[in-house]
Amino acid sequence: MHVSQFSEEWNSIPDIRLITPDDPSWPGRMRPLSGMPKRLYYIGSLPRDDLPSVGIIGSRLCSPYGHKTAAEFGRILAQAGIQIISGMAVGVDGYAQEGALEARGLSFAVLGSGADVCYPHKNGHLYRRLCRQGGVLSELKPGTKPYGPYFAARNRIISALSDILLVVEAKMKSGTNITVDFALAQGKTVFAVPGRVGDHLSDGCNYLISQGAGIAYSPKAILDELKLPSFCSFEAACRMKEEAEKRLEKSVLEDPSLDPSCKAVFRELSEQDPLTADALSQKLNLPARVVLSSLTSLILSGYAEEPVRGKYTKASSPLYQ
């Protein structure tokens, strides 16, 4: 595991703090629950008791649909003043938290490592932002490296800090179920985003709905459950997303640092359907090496992403700029 440790690489991050249940600042949502940790280490701040909070979780290997949905729920809920709780994992967790931060909201990550250990390493940028625009916390001592059982245990803290747990995308048998079980045992409300029948990444969500979970047909369902007004309708957010995509495309096409092949490759990409370099090469009638070089340039410039190894999409456009 590639792990970045605070003491070695994150020297611009604030100091780690330690809190115990006898401290008045101990999260109020955790006080009445059994099985909670005896201490928490955190960087940044702790979730506020006076603001609603929603835990957003889901598949690490999420689809473009899961990516977009997690980011938009995170943005819209954060805009309404809701704290977003998750685990900073690759996939749904990270996308939801990035969405919340883009909306200038608060988000908190519960780690399966020490609070000073950034894992996964590729989410280093998210880790740094969370430390300043929310917080990262862990029951594990500083310097503790990630280990499988730690992630299962930290899920009880994610659910404990949440008023509602939202599952965006999950297989039938998934680690997400551990968090759902904790949430139900703690008396939390569970919502799930519905997916297409037969889509294995939505089987878990559809099953949860069949068992009585709330249907997260849009962020409004969550806002209604919390009795909060909609800051921005889902339809309005989609229109804003389309406008952001147009701005991104204009930026690429007018970028003097990109050659014509880069711009041609970008035009063939979409946010929803990942394409391989070979598919792009055939569509554009360009040599594979030229396509790969163009994709590298686009990724380094922030215009393209590789959500699945060997498959590429346009970068997800920030909703608010």
N, C-alpha and C positions, 0 to 999 in steps of 0.2 A: 504494500500500500504506500502510495506517495503522500506523505503527510508533511504539512508545513506547520512549524511550531512557532508560537508567539515570540519566544525568547530569541529565536534565530532570524526570523524573517519579518515579523509584524511589529517592529519596534515603534511604529507610529500609532499603534492601537493603545487606548487607555488601559490602565492597570486592571487586573482581575480583582474583583471584590468577593467576599465571602459573607453569606447570610444564613441564619438559622431560624427555626420556627419561633423562637422567643423574641425575635426582632420585629418591631411594629411594621416594618416594610415587607415582611414575608407575604408573598402573594395570597390575597384573601381567598381566592378560589380553591387554593390547596388546603386551607386550614381544616375544613370539615371532612376531608377525605382520608381514608385509611391507605396505608401502603405508600405514603409519600416519602421522599428523601428527608434525611435529617439535616441536610445542608445543601446549599446551592452556590456554585461559583458562577459569576457572571461578568461580562464586559459590556459596557454601555449602561443600559437601564433595565429594569424589570417591567413586565406588563402592568399597566395601571388598573386598579380595581374599579375606577369610576368610568371606564370606557368598555363597551362591549368587545368581545373577542371571538374570532372564528378560526378554528384550525382547518387548514386546507392541506389535504394529503392525496397521494395517488401514486401511480406507476412511475418508476424511474425510467423505464423504456417507453415513455408515452408517445402517442401518435401526434401528428401536427394538430389534430382536433383537440387533443388533451392539452397540448402546449398553449394554443390560443385561448381555450376556455379557462384554464388555470390563471393565465395572465390577466384576462379580462375580469374574472371574478375578483382577483386580488386587487386590481386597480379600482373597480367600482365600489367594492366594499370599503376599501381604505379611504376613498373619497368621502364616504358617508360617516367617517370617524370610527371605523371598526379596526381594531388591532388584528393583524394576521399572524397566526402562530403556525409554525411548521418545523421541518427538520433540516432545511437547507440542502436536501439531497438533490442529485441530478434528476431532472424530470419535473413532474408536477409540483413538488415542494418548492424547488428553486424558482420555477416560472411564476408561481403564485406570489412568492415573496418579492421577486423583481417587479411584478406588476404593482404591488403595494408601494414599493419604494419610488417607482416612477410617478405615482400619484402623490408623492410626498407624504405618505402615510406612515404609520408605525408598524413594524414587523419584528418578530422575535423568533429566533431559532433555538431549538433544544438539540444539543449535539450528543452523539454517541461516542464522544471522545472528551478530553479536557477542553475547557472553554478557550484555551490558548492554542489548540491544535485545529488547524483548518483542514477539514476533510468533508467532501472530496476537494482535492487541490484545485481542480478546474473552476470551482466556485469561489476562488479567492477574492474576486472583485465583489461578489455578493457578501462575503464574510466581512470585508472592510466596511461596506456600506451599512450593514446591519449593526455593526459596533457603534456607528454614529447616528443611525436613524432608527433606533430601537435597541436591540441587544442580542447577545448570544449567551446561553446559559447551559450549565451541565451540573449534574450531581457528582461527577467524577473529578478527582484531584487534577490540578494543572499538570500538563505533560502526559496525561494518559492517552495512549494511542487508541485508535478505533479498533473495536473488536465486536464480532457479530452479536453476542448476547447483550452488549451495551445498547445496541440500537433498539432491540425489542423492549428493554427496560425503559428507555427514554420516552417511548411512545405513551406511557401512562402519564408522563408530565405534559406532553403535548395536549392530550385530551383534557387533563385537569385544568390547564390554563385557558381552555376554550369554553365558551358558552354553547357554541354549536360546532360540531365536527362535520366538515364537508368533504366528501370523497368525489374527486373529479373523474378519475379513470382508474380501474383496477381489474385485474384478472379474478377469476373465481377463487383460485387459491393464491393468496397474495399476503405479503407482510402487512398490507393495509388492514387486513382483518384483525390483526393484533390490536391496533389502535382503536378500531371500531368496538371490539370487545371491552377494552378498557373504558371507552366513553359510555357504553351502555351500563356497565357496572357502576360507574360514577354518576349515573342519572342524567347524562348529557343528551341533547337532541342530535340526531344524526340525519344529515341530508346527503343525497347522492345525485350526480348529474346523469341523466339518462343517456343511453347510447344506442347505436344500431343493434338490432337483434342479429346474433351471429358474429358480432365483433368481439373477439376474445378479450380485448382490452376493456370492454364495457360489460362483460358478463358479470363481474363482481358488483358493479353499480346497479345493474338491472335486477340482480338478485336481492340486493339490499332494499331496493324499492318494493319488490314483491313481498318482502318481509316486514314492511311498514315504515321504512325510512322516508323522510320527506323528499319530494321531487324538486330538485333545484333546476327548474326549467329556465331560470334566469336569476341574476343577483337579486331581483325584486322579491323572490321567494324567501331569501334569507333576511332581507330588510323587513319584510312583512312579519316574519317570525319574531324578529327582535323589536318590532313595532317602531321601526325607524323610517323616516321619509326617504324616498328614492332621490339621491343626489343627481343621478344621471340614468335615464332609462337604458335598457340593454340595446334597444333599437338605435338610440342616439349614439351610444358608444360604438356600434357597428358602423354608423355613418362616419364618425370621427376616425375610425380605424381605416376606412377606405380612403379618406383624405390624407391620412398619414402615409399610406402605401403610395399614393400618387406623389407625395413630397419626396419620399425615399427614391422612387424611380427617377424623378427629375434630378435629384442630387447625383445619382449614379451617371445618368446620361450626360450631365454637364460637368462631371469630374474630369479635369484635364490630365490627371495622373493615370487614368484607365485607358487602355488602348481599345480599338474597335472590337477585338475578340472578347474582351472582358464584358463590354456592354452587350454584345450579342448573347453571351452566356447568361448574363443577368436577366435579359428579357425572356429567356426560355424557362427560368426558374419560377416557382410559385411558393407561397408560404404553406400550402396545404399538402402537396404531393411531392415527396422527395424524389429526385432523379439521380441516377448514377452518371458518372463521367462518360461511360460508354453510350448511354442513351442520349446524352447531350451531344456527344461527338457525331452520332448518326443523324440527329435532328438538324444539326448545324452544318454537317459535312465538313467538320474541322478535325484535324489530327488529335488523337487522345492527349498527346503531351501538351498541345496548345490549350485544350479544355482544362486539363489539370492545373496548368500554370495560371489560367484565368481564374479558376475557382480559388486557388491559393490567394491571389491578389484580392479577390472580392471578400474572402473571409478575413484577411488581415485588415482590410479597410472597413470592416463591420457591415458589409452589404449582403453577406451570405453566411449560412450556417451549415454544419454537418450534424444534424440531430441523430442520425443513425450512421454507423461507420460505412463509408463508401456511398452515402446518399446525401444529396444537397438540396437546400431550399433557400429562398430569399430570407434575409434576416427579418425577425419579427419587428414591425415598425412600432416605435413608441407612440402610444395613443395620444399623449398630451405633450406638446412641445412649446 
